[in-house]
Amino acid sequence: MNTPAHSAGGISGTDIDLVDVVKTFPGQARPAVDGLSLHIPAGEIVMFVGPSGCGKTTSLKMINRLVEPTSGTILIGGEDVRSADVDDLRRRIGYVIQGGSLFPHMTVAQNISIVPRLLGWDKRRTADRVVELLELVNLDPGKYCDRYPRELSGGQQQRVGVARGLAADPPVVLMDEPFGAVDPITRHRLQDELLRIHEELRKTIVCVTHDIDEAVKLGNRILIMEEGAHVAQYDTPEVILSAPANRFVEKFVGAGSTLKQLSLSRVDDLDLVDGTTATVGSPAAEAVSRAAANDDDTVVVLDQRRRPVAWLWVHELEGAESVPAGEPQGVITLDRHATLNDALDAMLTSAHGAAIVTGRHDEFLGLVNFESVTNRIRPTGPRSAGPGADDTGSRI
Ligand SMILES: Nc1ncnc2c1ncn2[C@@H]1O[C@H](COP(=O)(O)OP(=O)(O)OP(=O)(O)O)[C@@H](O)[C@H]1O
């Protein structure tokens, strides 16, 4: 449980250690951070949560020296951050903040290239990196490279912010409320994408959030802070939800902690329902008869690359010649990294009482329905001890 939670690829992140770190701002009677000691293992996502003003952002900003500690030591990969040149240090640490904080007068490509340019990369290498990163964050490079931030949605701006934070392939990425400025559906999508990116790159990510659900979903470990950045509990989401260390944590985690355990299981852990699918343009009658044979009353319409483009009732296909394409962006899908909480949300807003699950490159994987979720949360055998019983290693 204490090992990094990923099997794919090697760890590219490094350990971070804070040793008795104190920050007292000028004119403040009490330290904002009062002796924080913490080990952040390489390749993990560690979430900082706690009430407003407890010292989360100050703690984060001391790691890349945006705030200088009053005393104590911070080591990254064993190296004391004070011994590094501060500009050089910041180039080696990705930094992503709310809304992406893109420069409005620069295009997407220029925004992403800032650090590579500072590092003296040549044009070709920088341009290739921009394309690679835009693909990583699911934005079509051909479409978005030359756009300005004002021509992007909030979620797209945030994706570019993540791409920019990863540009120079830093071992450590710091994030401060990265998804705070977007609507809940986009937020879930961005969280899923971050988990996928982390699975691929295995950076060390330290992320501040106000949202305990986000912490449970993303974190390999969660640090719950009290005022002065005092550690109330630092452990895996499973332990924090099932064995809160004290009243403060209990209160912070909230009364719905049994429901929150739904955030510990992934759609990936469920047995998906196949559902009936049909490719755009194929004969409608054939799709209708396959649906009848499967006893399905809906058909998921896929494009040539097996991405869902519509979800039709069988009666909508009856009498049609060929399977129609849907409205672009018309279907709401769930990524396989989504939690059971996200799945319930999606199902409750779907007219079909189920949700479409997609994997890499948005390819169709199957459907989840209420039965698949309840089967998971009502364990039947001794091995299925319910959500939260898995170790962190199976979550991502
Ligand atoms: N530059 C500064 N000068 C003086 N005091 C500061 C400064 N930055 C932060 N503080 C104080 O330090 C304490 C911790 O602030 P910090 O921003 O780290 O908290 P936080 O937990 O991130 O809060 P929030 O969740 O509201 O963003 C607060 O009392 C804040 O007022």
PDBQT file of the ligand as one rigid body, heavy atoms in Angstrom, charges set to zero:
ROOT
HETATM    1  N1  LIG A 401       2.218  36.770   1.562  1.00  0.00    +0.000 N 
HETATM    2  C1  LIG A 401       1.639  36.635   2.749  1.00  0.00    +0.000 A 
HETATM    3  N2  LIG A 401       1.809  37.568   3.726  1.00  0.00    +0.000 NA
HETATM    4  C2  LIG A 401       1.239  37.436   4.932  1.00  0.00    +0.000 A 
HETATM    5  N3  LIG A 401       0.478  36.400   5.277  1.00  0.00    +0.000 NA
HETATM    6  C3  LIG A 401       0.258  35.433   4.367  1.00  0.00    +0.000 A 
HETATM    7  C4  LIG A 401       0.815  35.499   3.057  1.00  0.00    +0.000 A 
HETATM    8  N4  LIG A 401       0.427  34.394   2.361  1.00  0.00    +0.000 NA
HETATM    9  C5  LIG A 401      -0.346  33.684   3.199  1.00  0.00    +0.000 A 
HETATM   10  N5  LIG A 401      -0.445  34.292   4.403  1.00  0.00    +0.000 N 
HETATM   11  C6  LIG A 401      -1.195  33.795   5.580  1.00  0.00    +0.000 C 
HETATM   12  O1  LIG A 401      -0.703  32.517   5.886  1.00  0.00    +0.000 OA
HETATM   13  C7  LIG A 401      -1.747  31.641   6.270  1.00  0.00    +0.000 C 
HETATM   14  C8  LIG A 401      -1.763  30.415   5.355  1.00  0.00    +0.000 C 
HETATM   15  O2  LIG A 401      -2.126  30.817   4.042  1.00  0.00    +0.000 OA
HETATM   16  P1  LIG A 401      -2.219  29.778   2.833  1.00  0.00    +0.000 P 
HETATM   17  O3  LIG A 401      -2.514  30.566   1.602  1.00  0.00    +0.000 OA
HETATM   18  O4  LIG A 401      -1.034  28.929   2.838  1.00  0.00    +0.000 OA
HETATM   19  O5  LIG A 401      -3.473  28.925   3.282  1.00  0.00    +0.000 OA
HETATM   20  P2  LIG A 401      -4.336  27.877   2.453  1.00  0.00    +0.000 P 
HETATM   21  O6  LIG A 401      -4.550  26.732   3.358  1.00  0.00    +0.000 OA
HETATM   22  O7  LIG A 401      -3.712  27.609   1.136  1.00  0.00    +0.000 OA
HETATM   23  O8  LIG A 401      -5.673  28.701   2.284  1.00  0.00    +0.000 OA
HETATM   24  P3  LIG A 401      -6.819  28.646   1.159  1.00  0.00    +0.000 P 
HETATM   25  O9  LIG A 401      -7.382  27.273   1.207  1.00  0.00    +0.000 OA
HETATM   26  O10 LIG A 401      -7.792  29.686   1.625  1.00  0.00    +0.000 OA
HETATM   27  O11 LIG A 401      -6.162  28.984  -0.144  1.00  0.00    +0.000 OA
HETATM   28  C9  LIG A 401      -3.023  32.473   6.196  1.00  0.00    +0.000 C 
HETATM   29  O12 LIG A 401      -3.325  32.932   7.478  1.00  0.00    +0.000 OA
HETATM   30  C10 LIG A 401      -2.651  33.609   5.300  1.00  0.00    +0.000 C 
HETATM   31  O13 LIG A 401      -3.381  34.761   5.610  1.00  0.00    +0.000 OA
ENDROOT
TORSDOF 0
